[in-house]
């Protein structure tokens, strides 16, 4: 019994379709300087494209949660050179500053600011003007992998018919992206202009058709320090008794009422509280 058509259909709808929607929305957020959602949606879409590629190539996608850094290792083993190692400035892009990065470096930085725990800005964030265009390149590389790489591109019942695998096709045509009949494909192939199509394709040198009318945007970095540092961690480390006392009360309130990552923020707060109380007792 061949269940592959059904499992492939499940993967494409659960992962690729929703990843396309996350990716398009991430681009809109970047263009409108909604940085925290750009970061979260950037991580989210890459996670789904990665899991789709693994599943469609006979690998499990369980146990990774939203960790795109952990997903990258097994995916790179499957894809090899089909995923570029370095993210370089696209031809035609006018941007004031481009600080290149390797693919692992960008994934680590994106996950640091866009991980699930940071949806509430527990750790703050940092973005760079190049981040959107690096995301475009990675989405292009990974979305192309949503197929059986070692399966035949064209099935033929003719004995002796020449066959080429998807891996060979993608290797020989590095600018080719197959049509997956998903939301992004509909926008690429569509002709009518809309805010959604503009968000998906403007300055998208990976996916936009050659005749797309690109418009300049202001690509700039941004950052935001975490409120927990301002209101809890920094005051707990100060020499001002009043500030420390207030911060201890705020920390107690936070631990009692807000759910957060144990290792990521709870334990650092508890440790800072212990050290602050020790200093108060010694004073």
Long-range contacts (C-beta under 8 A, 24 or more apart in sequence): 7-55, 8-56, 11-52, 11-55, 11-56, 11-146, 12-52, 12-146, 12-180, 12-182, 15-48, 15-49, 15-51, 15-52, 15-55, 15-146, 16-48, 16-49, 16-52, 16-143, 16-146, 16-180, 16-182, 17-182, 17-183, 18-48, 19-44, 19-45, 19-46, 19-47, 19-48, 19-49, 19-52, 19-143, 20-45, 20-182, 20-183, 20-184, 21-183, 22-48, 23-135, 23-139, 23-184, 23-200, 24-183, 24-184, 24-187, 24-196, 24-199, 24-200, 25-199, 26-135, 27-132, 27-136, 27-199, 27-200, 27-202, 27-204, 28-195, 28-196, 28-199, 30-131, 30-132, 31-132, 31-199, 31-202, 31-217, 33-222, 35-125, 35-127, 35-222, 35-224, 36-118, 36-119, 36-121, 36-125, 36-224, 38-114, 38-127, 38-131, 38-132, 39-110, 39-113, 39-114, 39-118, 39-125, 39-127, 40-114, 40-116, 40-118, 40-119, 41-114, 42-110, 42-114, 42-131, 42-135, 43-68, 43-110, 43-111, 43-114, 43-115, 43-116, 45-139, 46-107, 46-110, 46-135, 46-138, 46-139, 46-142, 47-71, 49-139, 49-142, 49-143, 49-145, 49-146, 50-75, 50-142, 52-145, 52-146, 53-78, 53-79, 53-142, 53-145, 53-146, 54-78, 56-145, 56-146, 56-147, 56-148, 57-145, 57-148, 57-149, 57-150, 58-148, 65-116, 66-111, 66-115, 66-116, 67-111, 68-107, 68-110, 68-111, 69-104, 69-107, 69-108, 69-111, 72-103, 72-104, 72-107, 75-142, 75-145, 78-145, 78-149, 79-141, 79-142, 79-145, 79-149, 81-171, 82-141, 82-144, 82-145, 82-149, 82-167, 82-170, 82-171, 83-138, 83-141, 83-142, 83-145, 84-137, 84-141, 87-130, 87-134, 87-137, 87-138, 89-130, 89-133, 90-133, 90-136, 90-137, 90-205, 90-206, 91-205, 92-205, 92-214, 93-133, 93-203, 93-205, 94-216, 95-129, 95-130, 95-133, 95-219, 96-129, 96-219, 96-220, 97-129, 97-130, 98-129, 98-130, 99-128, 99-130, 101-134, 103-138, 106-131, 106-134, 106-138, 107-138, 110-135, 117-260, 117-261, 117-264, 117-265, 120-260, 121-224, 121-226, 121-227, 122-226, 122-228, 122-260, 122-261, 122-264, 122-265, 123-226, 123-264, 123-265, 124-223, 124-224, 124-225, 124-226, 124-229, 125-222, 125-223, 125-224, 126-221, 126-222, 126-223, 127-221, 127-222, 127-223, 128-221, 129-219, 129-220, 129-221, 130-219, 131-221, 132-203, 132-219, 133-203, 133-205, 133-219, 136-204, 136-205, 136-206, 136-207, 137-206, 139-206, 140-177, 140-206, 140-207, 143-177, 143-180, 143-184, 144-170, 144-176, 144-177, 144-178, 145-170, 146-180, 147-178, 177-206, 177-207, 228-254, 228-265, 228-269, 232-269, 232-272, 233-268, 233-269, 233-272, 236-272, 236-273, 236-275, 236-276, 237-272, 237-275, 237-276, 241-280, 241-283, 244-276, 244-279, 244-280, 245-280, 247-276, 248-273, 248-276, 248-277
